[in-house]
Amino acid sequence: MSPALYEEWKLLLRTYLDFKQKEKFSTLMKIRETQNSLPVAQYKQEIIDTVLKERVVIIAGDTGCGKSTQIPQYLVQAGFQRIACTQPRRIACISLSKRVAYETLSQYSNLVGYQIRFEKHRREKTKIVFITEGLLLRQVAADNFLSSYDVLVLDEIHERHLHGDFLLGVIKCLLHSTAEVKIILMSATINIELFHTYFNRIAKIIKVPGRLYPIQLEYHPIVELDRTKSEKLDPGPYIRILSIIDKKYPRTERGDVLIFMSGISEISSIVRAAQEYNEKSQGWIVLPLHSTLSLEEQDRVFHYAPEGLRKCIVSTNIAETSITIDGIRFVVDSGKVKEMSYDVTAKMSTLQEFWISKASAEQRKGRAGRTGPGVCYRLYSEEQYSLLAEYSTPEIRRVSIDSLLLSLVCMGLGDVRKFPFLEAPPAENIESSVRSLTQHGAIDSKERVTSLGRFLSDLPVDIPLGKMLVFGSMFHQIDTVLSLAAVLSVQSPFTNRAFRDPDCETARKELESNHGDPLTVLNAYKEWLGVKKDRVRSKKWCKRRGIEEQRFYEVTKLRSQFKQVLGDSGLITDIPGPDASLSSRERALRHGEIKLLQAIKRKKAEEAPKRRKMLKADNAYEIEEEEEEEEGERLESMDANEVEFRLKHDPKQVQDLLSGSTARSHKDVTILKVILASGLYPQVAIGDEFNTSETVKEALFHCKDKGFVSLHPFSVFTSQPDVLRISEDDIVDPPPGLKLPGRNVISSKHQLLVYMSLLETSKPFLVNCLRMPALQTLLLFSSAIHTNSDFTRLVFDSWIEVFVPLQEASEKCVLTGIQIRDSWSRLLAYQLNKESTADVNQLEHSLTRDLVQFMSSATHLAYSIRRLLAADLKTMYRRTGAESGVPGSNPFVAEFPMVVEETLGGVRVTPYLVYDCLADGGSLVSFSCDGCGLELELTSLEKLQHIQLCSPHQTDMSKESGQDFESSAAQSSTSSYFCDVCNRALQLTPVNILKHRKSHATNSS
């Protein structure tokens, strides 16, 4: 390069740097001007001085004052280096992080970051991190003093979410420790007195006014005449408001309408009526907004309406605080909201309609004044407003608190009943959760955390799904269970359209599994991975089936997170690196692909602000871009989710995901169902005895504490009802002289429904159901099993009774169930203690074989099953102990000392099984011992004790050969039967014995 050219190059470089510096300075001046105009700027020094002096500061800042973006910056300027700002929602963490990074000109540095469920954008030098409340709680579990932070800023605490309230209690405990962390509480509609009293009035309070444009408030109460006789929602008053707006405000004046409704059905009613009104007025684009819509449909509310048209957005309270929609000028407030409440007795969530609080009413009104003067129409009277509660009921009083209490126990915070809750949940909720944790094995009888409970508290899922993950690692089914737990942890990927659009419904049928809903969703995820593996456009595939693709991206991220957590805990090992299975050539190709994908990702991020979306009058929308993409540029046209997916998964990794999400054999499916049932129990339901004569929509089921519940309309069993029915051919006649109560029948085809949740909307529904063989499932997972003297009558968890006509078959089944449970407990202990030896591997192999055989034996054992009522329980127990004490050794679990059960009667032979406590006057069993040749008349317990002493090998399942499960199950359940009619001895299964008797009865008639 010549000197002249070099000097010219230096001049160009200086000119460019000078331009960038001036550009940056100009941007900075605009930012500072905006910041100084915010109301909170007037309180900057007061806030800094107060935080430096006080441990706890409460900032009550009205909407629009700038507290969420400015106060973290003030703290950095005051010298604080490690600041955590909590938000109740992930989207708020991301958006606030980007905004603060922009205002501090640090988009490409590490000053500001965020951390949410699936993503971590923070480094060691990050000073401000926006983090969800749940993640901060997990950090408290690892570091009780939160020593990695100088200041904790808890934003939006007025929303009173479960994690937010729990976090406040933990922080109050921190104040009594040596931790020097500063606490700042922020909210727009804070109940100052409540929080001030909670912190013993040591907190300093700073009130900051908001910046809302003037809002005109009008009350338009709905009078009784406006309601229909059927008491369904009348859309008339809402349409009248639209008519008022049309007449009073010319269309040349911009301004959209936001209507707050309580639920989805109410939204649908208003949307239909508004669309009919628009056919005449031609001035509106009507858009619904609620959580069950696809993300694409939800995003439409943010798009622009063409000139001369207004958006009419009909929404749930999701638009109250979660999102802000620009351009809203008119708000129509119904005054109602649907909230989830929790019935601790029935363990059922109920979606009910309530009046909103005054705080919520003010939040809704404020949406009309964010970008300019607005109007709020309240469809209730001023008197009704005056009667509203000041604040909404906190979530901690409305939901299950099992996971929360487990976290408390694991943190070592003492008696959960004495935890300093801001507003304690009802005492019965706490006691119910303690019982539930004990039943799940997470805490012991003294409320101390167990080894299983410690693992469960580390997993970012509900306890049932956490147990599934632990048991999946125990049975070496972890890959499939990871996928299953992940798909059950997110919102259902099937949208309403999947069940209402005929084309979608036809395409969706191929994904259904007759085992139940969880495996159907797993099938859908597996097929989606197959599409991804083939590098075919998955978005189109999802749309054809009414699937929200975003859910599967979430499943993939969550699955990876579960795997990492299990790896960190030592439950699984040998997690391969991203390039472990690639050859050198494949690694080179992969490296080039990653560079290209990263370039596309940067380009999309840069072009995002330029992209302008315009709605059409028919509610469809198009995207107008400054530069159109070239046809055929497949990579360029990928959306951000697909780019991210390909960055993290090469083709071999997608194939591994696909293989890991597939249950190939009958054995795999059986073990997978057992693992799922083990996590969900006691969430089971049995069919009503009259279901055989009802259609599937009318079929009823019973749970322990809630009777007469229905299948969810979207359940796979509503489209495949036959798999739940017992056919006439599967029913066998009862033994002579036996009369079954009601319409109960004897069959080997009885099934239970294991369900994920119980939800009441228009009526109580079972959600996410899986069918399981009834008797085997109850024997494996019941917390309490009560029997008569010969095992022909069994009562499970004091609400399900099973009668088995053939005594010997029932005895074998009970004994097998107990031995499997014992092996399960021993294997779990080895797994949690991270022991891996040849003996442990042999135990896992034999237990897997025995489980498959046991569950398959359902086809060889006939019985009746019924639901017990409270009146039945009053007379069914002996209520006296064994007259001669507890004789001999324990033939069920040798290590467990048998004790007389004084309350129920009988003998407790395992921690969960009480023998001979049912008052039915059982009989002695005729027994011929193969070991000693004696003919004896004994009780079943005495018989098993004799076998244990005389022929110990007969009760040792671990020494059975590993033959094919079907033939083994059938062979083990056959017995010798002498038919008086045929005059010969037969070797038959219990079901075939009953069928043989039935054939003679039919012939004689």
Helices and strands as residue ranges (DSSP letters): H 3-37, G 39-43, H 44-53, E 56-61, H 67-77, E 83-87, H 90-103, E 112-115, E 120-121, E 128-132, H 133-142, E 151-154, G 157-159, H 162-175, E 182-187, H 192-198, E 204-208, E 215-219, G 224-226, H 236-248, E 256-260, H 264-281, E 284-289, H 295-299, G 300-302, E 310-315, G 317-319, E 328-333, E 336-343, E 348-355, H 358-366, G 367-369, E 374-378, H 382-386, G 395-397, H 402-410, G 416-418, H 427-439, H 451-458, H 463-474, H 478-487, H 497-500, H 502-509, H 517-533, H 538-544, H 549-569, H 584-607, G 608-610, E 612-615, E 621-624, H 640-648, H 651-660, H 666-680, E 684-687, G 691-693, E 701-702, E 710-711, H 716-719, G 721-724, G 728-730, E 731-732, E 746-747, E 751-760, E 764-773, H 774-781, E 785-787, E 793-796, E 800-803, H 807-832, H 838-856, G 857-860, E 864-867, H 870-875, E 899-900, E 907-908, E 913-915, E 925-928, E 935-938, H 940-950, G 952-955, G 957-959, H 965-972, E 975-979, E 984-988, H 990-1004
